[in-house]
Amino acid sequence: MKEASCLARPFEIPAHRSCTEPLCRLTVTIHQFAESLGRTIDLKDRYTRNHSEDVAVFASLMGRALSLDSNMCDMVHIAGHLHDIGKIGISDQVLKNEGRLSDDQWLEMRQHPMLGYEILKDIDGLGQDGGIADMVLSHHERYDGSGYPQGLKGDAIPLGARVLAVADSFSAMIDHRRYRQGRPPEEAIAEIVRCSGTLYDPQVVTAFLDMETKAMG
């Protein structure tokens, strides 16, 4: 796919991750560091303790279902771990709110994609167009243009961010939160399908369904 092939390849990992080459070791360390940062964010709230890990795994599996190359799958996997890193700049009062967010609190919460982008954009290998920082910035954009922070629409949203949007939404729907019980997976899947073409890229939804079919098979 064009969007995958035009990306720089800073995170390409050989099939045998136990290799001793310095670059390979560094690349694996980057993955591990991303996982650690994701867990750090999730630990701020016991209701989301596994959320970043789940998003990373779902995103990587959808990448494979989309026939993305191994480097792009690695990138969406890392972006999944880091997608909520901007929440480190959101107050606990907002993150741990047990009820409906006020307008001001919601405006603060909506800053987390931009905060995450600012954290990542100047790191060598993360800030290229369509790369990990852009995926983090745009993971709340919606296919019909109704998302945030930029109101991007359709293919203007980086492909990795379109993948993260489905992975993030599915994980959030099935997770228990302090203000609601998680939905059964079949209900969450039906909701993703219902919103195909509006909130989510239909091609990504097809990949999501393929991932779910294989998981249940």
Rosetta silent file (secondary structure, phi, psi, omega in degrees, C-alpha in Angstrom):
SEQUENCE: MKEASCLARPFEIPAHRSCTEPLCRLTVTIHQFAESLGRTIDLKDRYTRNHSEDVAVFASLMGRALSLDSNMCDMVHIAGHLHDIGKIGISDQVLKNEGRLSDDQWLEMRQHPMLGYEILKDIDGLGQDGGIADMVLSHHERYDGSGYPQGLKGDAIPLGARVLAVADSFSAMIDHRRYRQGRPPEEAIAEIVRCSGTLYDPQVVTAFLDMETKAMG
SCORE:     score description
SCORE:     0.000 S_00000001
   1 L     0.000  144.981 -172.912    0.000    0.000    0.000 S_00000001
   2 H   -59.067  -43.583 -175.522    1.217    3.457   -0.896 S_00000001
   3 H   -64.540  -32.064  179.338    0.993    4.902    2.611 S_00000001
   4 H   -76.450  -41.889 -172.940    3.123    2.113    4.013 S_00000001
   5 H   -72.011  -22.530 -177.360    5.740    2.088    1.281 S_00000001
   6 L   -84.245   -5.677 -178.051    6.437    5.818    1.412 S_00000001
   7 L   -78.126  148.592  169.292    7.410    5.694    5.089 S_00000001
   8 L   -63.752  163.018 -174.116   10.975    5.720    6.296 S_00000001
   9 L  -120.397   61.814 -176.400   12.006    2.386    7.805 S_00000001
  10 L   -79.356  -13.271 -172.615   13.554    3.192   11.199 S_00000001
  11 L  -118.170   19.305 -179.621   11.949    0.279   13.048 S_00000001
  12 L   -64.082  127.742 -175.089   12.471   -2.652   10.721 S_00000001
  13 L  -119.163  127.480  177.264   13.143   -5.696   12.889 S_00000001
  14 L   -60.480  159.700 -177.164   14.639   -8.950   11.602 S_00000001
  15 L   -59.854  -36.674 -179.007   12.581  -12.104   12.029 S_00000001
  16 L   -96.202   99.626 -173.076   14.942  -13.389   14.731 S_00000001
  17 L   -75.024   -4.992  179.975   14.709  -10.792   17.484 S_00000001
  18 L   -87.799    8.537 -176.692   17.407  -12.479   19.526 S_00000001
  19 L   -61.757  157.878 -174.896   20.108  -11.243   17.136 S_00000001
  20 L  -103.348    1.411  178.327   23.168   -9.616   18.656 S_00000001
  21 L   -62.195  138.064 -177.378   23.656   -6.833   16.104 S_00000001
  22 H   -55.929  -41.803 -178.810   23.716   -3.451   17.901 S_00000001
  23 H   -64.971  -39.721  178.379   21.009   -1.944   15.659 S_00000001
  24 H   -63.182  -45.184  179.635   18.752   -4.938   16.219 S_00000001
  25 H   -61.170  -40.029  179.632   19.242   -4.735   19.988 S_00000001
  26 H   -65.050  -40.056 -179.054   18.459   -1.020   19.895 S_00000001
  27 H   -64.827  -44.368  177.216   15.290   -1.605   17.882 S_00000001
  28 H   -62.936  -38.701  177.270   14.026   -4.242   20.299 S_00000001
  29 H   -60.670  -39.041  177.892   14.841   -1.871   23.167 S_00000001
  30 H   -61.064  -44.189  176.747   12.678    0.806   21.514 S_00000001
  31 H   -59.119  -47.048 -177.813    9.775   -1.657   21.427 S_00000001
  32 H   -64.799  -37.853  178.856   10.308   -2.547   25.075 S_00000001
  33 H   -66.260  -39.767  176.975   10.577    1.110   26.054 S_00000001
  34 H   -62.057  -42.742  177.336    7.314    1.868   24.244 S_00000001
  35 H   -60.539  -42.768 -179.239    5.634   -0.980   26.129 S_00000001
  36 H   -64.254  -42.838  178.004    6.977    0.363   29.410 S_00000001
  37 H   -63.856  -40.402  177.715    5.725    3.876   28.699 S_00000001
  38 H   -60.722  -44.164  178.124    2.312    2.500   27.767 S_00000001
  39 H   -63.912  -35.732  178.840    2.111    0.597   31.035 S_00000001
  40 H   -60.625  -44.396  178.315    3.160    3.740   32.921 S_00000001
  41 H   -65.649  -44.956 -177.878    0.214    5.666   31.496 S_00000001
  42 H   -63.380  -30.367 -178.888   -2.212    2.815   32.111 S_00000001
  43 L   -67.965  -14.780  176.756   -1.097    2.545   35.748 S_00000001
  44 L   -66.153  -18.092 -176.947   -2.556    6.008   36.380 S_00000001
  45 L  -145.922  116.720 -176.025   -5.965    4.323   36.282 S_00000001
  46 H   -63.478  -19.514  179.759   -6.595    0.713   37.336 S_00000001
  47 H   -77.819  -12.841 -179.557   -9.527    0.554   34.913 S_00000001
  48 H  -123.215   27.323 -170.103   -7.215    0.996   31.919 S_00000001
  49 L   -63.557  -27.597 -179.289   -4.200   -0.969   33.137 S_00000001
  50 L  -110.963    7.192 -171.485   -4.025   -3.189   30.016 S_00000001
  51 H   -61.195  -49.232 -176.729   -5.508   -0.787   27.495 S_00000001
  52 H   -64.391  -38.805  176.706   -2.317    0.290   25.700 S_00000001
  53 H   -62.024  -45.229  179.906   -1.088   -3.291   25.422 S_00000001
  54 H   -62.573  -44.656 -179.927   -4.424   -4.386   23.953 S_00000001
  55 H   -61.145  -41.919  179.484   -4.475   -1.515   21.456 S_00000001
  56 H   -61.011  -44.723 -178.586   -0.920   -2.338   20.368 S_00000001
  57 H   -67.414  -47.449  179.432   -1.750   -6.007   19.800 S_00000001
  58 H   -59.382  -43.852 -177.667   -5.040   -5.305   17.988 S_00000001
  59 H   -63.641  -42.479  179.538   -3.379   -2.690   15.774 S_00000001
  60 H   -63.923  -42.319  179.075   -0.526   -5.003   14.815 S_00000001
  61 H   -65.159  -38.873  176.543   -2.930   -7.835   13.949 S_00000001
  62 H   -67.100  -36.033  176.309   -5.048   -5.505   11.828 S_00000001
  63 H   -59.136  -42.092  177.689   -1.905   -4.325   10.077 S_00000001
  64 H   -65.340  -40.270  178.905   -1.166   -7.910    9.101 S_00000001
  65 H   -65.035  -26.862  176.355   -4.757   -8.376    7.918 S_00000001
  66 L   -83.792   -0.191 -177.796   -4.274   -5.282    5.746 S_00000001
  67 L    62.389   33.002  174.172   -1.116   -6.899    4.282 S_00000001
  68 L   -72.243  153.058 -179.554    1.052   -4.043    5.534 S_00000001
  69 L   -70.500  166.052 -173.435    4.763   -4.720    5.491 S_00000001
  70 H   -60.829  -34.347  179.987    6.503   -5.824    8.682 S_00000001
  71 H   -65.572  -43.719 -179.921    7.944   -2.389    9.338 S_00000001
  72 H   -66.010  -38.852  176.411    4.531   -0.711    9.194 S_00000001
  73 H   -61.725  -40.154  176.021    3.074   -3.387   11.488 S_00000001
  74 H   -62.797  -39.666 -178.377    5.889   -2.670   13.948 S_00000001
  75 H   -66.247  -43.762  179.234    5.158    1.045   13.736 S_00000001
  76 H   -69.243  -29.781  176.075    1.432    0.695   14.471 S_00000001
  77 H   -64.058  -47.551  178.157    2.323   -1.690   17.294 S_00000001
  78 H   -63.583  -43.807  179.006    4.625    0.907   18.870 S_00000001
  79 H   -61.481  -33.974  176.057    2.074    3.669   18.259 S_00000001
  80 H   -61.729  -43.314  176.773   -0.525    1.525   20.017 S_00000001
  81 H   -62.718  -33.350 -171.997    1.626    1.403   23.126 S_00000001
  82 H  -101.210    0.105 -169.339    2.185    5.158   22.943 S_00000001
  83 L   -60.812  -29.646 -178.814   -1.205    6.407   21.715 S_00000001
  84 L  -103.896   15.473 -176.272   -2.260    7.710   25.143 S_00000001
  85 H   -59.251  -27.920  178.620    1.130    8.997   26.276 S_00000001
  86 H   -64.461  -17.184  178.862   -0.232   12.550   26.178 S_00000001
  87 H   -66.749  -11.343  174.573   -2.487   11.693   29.108 S_00000001
  88 H   -63.300  -22.508  178.711    0.552   12.220   31.309 S_00000001
  89 H   -95.428    4.303  178.816   -0.271   15.914   30.872 S_00000001
  90 L   -99.322  137.118 -175.551   -3.947   15.515   31.823 S_00000001
  91 L   -65.209  148.770  176.135   -4.926   16.108   35.433 S_00000001
  92 H   -60.726  -30.641  178.738   -5.949   13.168   37.626 S_00000001
  93 H   -58.851  -36.442  178.724   -9.171   15.059   38.358 S_00000001
  94 H   -82.388  -48.001 -176.625  -10.123   14.616   34.713 S_00000001
  95 H   -61.758  -34.971 -174.822   -8.627   11.148   34.124 S_00000001
  96 L  -105.514   18.207  177.534  -10.239    9.679   37.232 S_00000001
  97 L   -61.895  131.203 -175.761  -13.566   11.482   36.994 S_00000001
  98 L   -92.499   -5.138 -179.923  -16.303    9.041   37.953 S_00000001
  99 L  -125.880 -157.094  179.176  -19.108   10.818   36.148 S_00000001
 100 L   -73.650  134.519  178.928  -19.738   12.799   33.006 S_00000001
 101 L   -69.577  140.600  172.229  -16.958   15.248   32.145 S_00000001
 102 L   -70.463  168.919  179.215  -17.817   18.930   32.243 S_00000001
 103 H   -58.067  -43.617 -179.516  -17.250   20.971   29.095 S_00000001
 104 H   -66.339  -40.004  178.602  -13.967   22.311   30.485 S_00000001
 105 H   -65.707  -39.295  179.335  -12.821   18.834   31.519 S_00000001
 106 H   -65.442  -38.941  176.710  -13.689   17.443   28.095 S_00000001
 107 H   -62.396  -38.974  176.929  -11.670   20.203   26.439 S_00000001
 108 H   -65.483  -45.071 -179.448   -8.717   19.245   28.627 S_00000001
 109 H   -60.253  -36.899 -178.166   -9.092   15.546   27.803 S_00000001
 110 L   -69.463   -6.587  178.108   -9.162   16.323   24.074 S_00000001
 111 L   -81.132  -13.080 -169.776   -5.665   17.777   24.381 S_00000001
 112 H   -65.315  -32.895  175.887   -4.012   14.389   24.943 S_00000001
 113 H   -64.392  -40.355  178.863   -3.369   13.533   21.256 S_00000001
 114 H   -67.765  -39.886  178.013   -1.606   16.865   20.720 S_00000001
 115 H   -63.063  -41.106  177.380    0.345   16.472   23.975 S_00000001
 116 H   -62.366  -41.804  178.005    1.429   13.004   22.867 S_00000001
 117 H   -60.891  -44.504 -179.442    2.525   14.374   19.514 S_00000001
 118 H   -62.998  -34.263  177.830    4.573   17.093   21.185 S_00000001
 119 H   -66.839  -37.430 -169.484    6.301   14.485   23.350 S_00000001
 120 H   -99.195  -23.521 -165.135    7.226   12.295   20.363 S_00000001
 121 L   -63.192  -27.586 -177.098    7.654   14.537   17.319 S_00000001
 122 L   -96.360    4.841  177.177   11.308   15.481   17.838 S_00000001
 123 L   -81.985  127.182 -178.007   12.515   11.926   18.521 S_00000001
 124 L   -56.486  126.478  179.203   14.573   10.676   15.595 S_00000001
 125 L    93.926  -12.548 -179.635   12.569    8.096   13.643 S_00000001
 126 L  -104.960  -20.970 -168.906    9.191    8.946   15.189 S_00000001
 127 L   -97.976    5.807 -178.191    8.389   12.311   13.665 S_00000001
 128 L   -69.539  158.439 -178.742    8.321   11.602    9.918 S_00000001
 129 L   -56.047  129.221  179.995    5.105   12.286    7.973 S_00000001
 130 L    76.983    3.335 -177.051    2.596    9.533    8.635 S_00000001
 131 L   -86.282 -161.026 -171.111    4.849    8.013   11.273 S_00000001
 132 H   -61.508  -43.534  179.332    4.363    7.174   14.924 S_00000001
 133 H   -62.158  -41.153  178.050    3.993   10.739   16.200 S_00000001
 134 H   -66.630  -36.466  176.783    1.375   11.473   13.526 S_00000001
 135 H   -61.693  -44.553  178.864   -0.473    8.252   14.374 S_00000001
 136 H   -63.197  -43.105  179.670   -0.620    9.322   18.025 S_00000001
 137 H   -59.377  -37.377 -167.339   -1.773   12.819   17.033 S_00000001
 138 L  -107.909   12.794 -174.110   -4.575   11.518   14.822 S_00000001
 139 L   -72.073  -11.338  173.441   -5.906    8.428   16.612 S_00000001
 140 L  -105.078    9.088  170.034   -9.116   10.282   17.563 S_00000001
 141 L   -71.093  153.090 -177.495   -9.740   11.567   14.045 S_00000001
 142 L  -123.542  147.660 -171.162  -12.816   10.043   12.426 S_00000001
 143 L   -57.318  -31.232 -179.274  -13.328    8.903    8.846 S_00000001
 144 L   -89.835    4.701  178.600  -16.208   11.354    8.298 S_00000001
 145 L    88.801    6.583 -175.747  -14.218   14.311    9.651 S_00000001
 146 L   -89.088    2.919 -175.866  -16.024   14.476   13.007 S_00000001
 147 L   -89.459 -165.960 -178.837  -12.959   13.677   15.122 S_00000001
 148 L  -143.540  160.437   13.245  -10.234   15.735   16.756 S_00000001
 149 L   -92.337  -10.318 -172.700   -7.831   17.524   17.064 S_00000001
 150 L  -110.433   -6.775 -178.054   -7.727   18.591   13.390 S_00000001
 151 L    66.994   33.074  178.430  -10.986   17.315   11.940 S_00000001
 152 L   -67.848  155.689 -174.300   -9.167   15.275    9.287 S_00000001
 153 L  -134.708  142.066  171.403  -11.289   13.171    6.958 S_00000001
 154 H    56.849 -133.836 -176.144  -10.866    9.945    4.986 S_00000001
 155 H   -71.385   -6.653  173.947   -7.447    9.277    3.522 S_00000001
 156 H   -69.625  -19.654  175.646   -6.137   12.559    4.971 S_00000001
 157 L   -81.220  129.080  177.905   -5.910   10.644    8.261 S_00000001
 158 L   -52.321  139.423 -177.646   -2.654    8.638    8.431 S_00000001
 159 H   -53.534  -45.035 -179.928   -3.343    4.966    7.796 S_00000001
 160 H   -59.093  -35.766  178.766   -1.804    3.950   11.112 S_00000001
 161 H   -69.539  -34.880  176.124   -4.125    6.344   12.937 S_00000001
 162 H   -65.264  -35.907  175.454   -7.144    4.834   11.164 S_00000001
 163 H   -67.565  -46.728  179.878   -6.001    1.430   12.421 S_00000001
 164 H   -60.881  -35.370 -178.767   -5.485    2.770   15.952 S_00000001
 165 H   -58.971  -42.473  178.848   -8.961    4.338   15.935 S_00000001
 166 H   -71.652  -45.639 -179.737  -10.603    0.930   15.565 S_00000001
 167 H   -60.720  -44.084 -179.247   -8.226   -0.805   17.983 S_00000001
 168 H   -64.741  -45.541 -178.272   -8.651    1.937   20.599 S_00000001
 169 H   -64.684  -43.731 -179.123  -12.448    2.022   20.293 S_00000001
 170 H   -63.178  -46.136  178.685  -12.836   -1.753   20.512 S_00000001
 171 H   -59.972  -44.227 -179.094  -10.590   -1.977   23.570 S_00000001
 172 H   -63.623  -38.162 -177.681  -12.418    0.910   25.253 S_00000001
 173 H   -68.175  -37.359 -176.340  -15.834   -0.641   24.566 S_00000001
 174 H   -88.527  -12.822  178.685  -15.023   -4.041   26.076 S_00000001
 175 L   -76.331  144.961  169.508  -13.092   -2.658   29.068 S_00000001
 176 L   -78.344  134.821  175.586  -14.817   -2.093   32.403 S_00000001
 177 E  -122.031  163.776 -176.011  -14.627    1.528   33.470 S_00000001
 178 L   -62.550  -24.562 -175.679  -15.541    3.136   36.771 S_00000001
 179 L  -102.737   -0.485  178.979  -18.651    4.680   35.217 S_00000001
 180 E  -166.755  159.033  172.459  -19.875    1.643   33.211 S_00000001
 181 L   -83.120  150.656  176.373  -19.487   -2.058   32.603 S_00000001
 182 L   -69.149  151.590  177.392  -17.680   -3.201   29.476 S_00000001
 183 L   -78.841  152.278  169.903  -19.765   -4.386   26.544 S_00000001
 184 L   -60.871  145.592 -177.202  -19.718   -8.025   25.460 S_00000001
 185 H   -53.526  -38.879 -178.246  -17.253   -8.416   22.562 S_00000001
 186 H   -64.524  -33.301  176.189  -20.010   -9.271   20.080 S_00000001
 187 H   -69.681  -40.625  179.069  -21.794   -5.984   20.862 S_00000001
 188 H   -64.441  -40.785  177.695  -18.567   -4.039   20.479 S_00000001
 189 H   -62.107  -44.373  179.206  -17.888   -5.725   17.140 S_00000001
 190 H   -60.857  -37.064  179.213  -21.405   -4.861   15.946 S_00000001
 191 H   -68.132  -40.188  175.931  -20.840   -1.225   16.930 S_00000001
 192 H   -60.391  -45.115  179.955  -17.584   -1.066   14.968 S_00000001
 193 H   -63.495  -42.389 -179.447  -19.378   -2.494   11.931 S_00000001
 194 H   -59.454  -33.713 -176.414  -22.278   -0.067   12.346 S_00000001
 195 L   -94.820    7.610  176.179  -19.872    2.875   12.286 S_00000001
 196 E   -63.501  130.445 -179.118  -17.901    1.661    9.260 S_00000001
 197 L    90.599  -15.149  175.158  -17.703    4.461    6.716 S_00000001
 198 L  -110.337  -71.408  178.380  -18.606    7.129    9.254 S_00000001
 199 L   -81.894  -31.126 -171.298  -16.278    6.891   12.248 S_00000001
 200 E  -124.551  148.110  175.958  -13.996    4.192   10.847 S_00000001
 201 L   -63.782  122.263 -179.146  -12.281    3.414    7.556 S_00000001
 202 H   -56.245  -36.523  179.247  -14.264    0.552    5.930 S_00000001
 203 H   -63.773  -39.393  179.025  -11.036   -1.117    4.774 S_00000001
 204 H   -70.301  -37.986  177.293   -9.732   -1.137    8.342 S_00000001
 205 H   -61.868  -41.398  176.367  -13.053   -2.463    9.648 S_00000001
 206 H   -59.032  -42.546  177.557  -12.805   -5.350    7.169 S_00000001
 207 H   -64.604  -38.646  177.357   -9.316   -6.087    8.508 S_00000001
 208 H   -61.042  -44.938  179.415  -10.678   -5.904   12.068 S_00000001
 209 H   -64.927  -37.090  176.321  -13.369   -8.462   11.245 S_00000001
 210 H   -63.425  -41.707  177.567  -10.742  -10.706    9.649 S_00000001
 211 H   -61.229  -45.136 -179.261   -8.665  -10.428   12.819 S_00000001
 212 H   -66.449  -38.958  178.614  -11.661  -11.314   14.982 S_00000001
 213 H   -60.870  -45.280  179.479  -12.622  -14.249   12.774 S_00000001
 214 H   -66.045  -37.234 -179.159   -9.125  -15.709   13.044 S_00000001
 215 H   -66.597  -36.820 -178.346   -9.060  -15.123   16.811 S_00000001
 216 H   -83.785  -16.047 -178.921  -12.369  -16.940   17.299 S_00000001
 217 L   -83.314    0.000    0.000  -11.400  -19.703   14.869 S_00000001
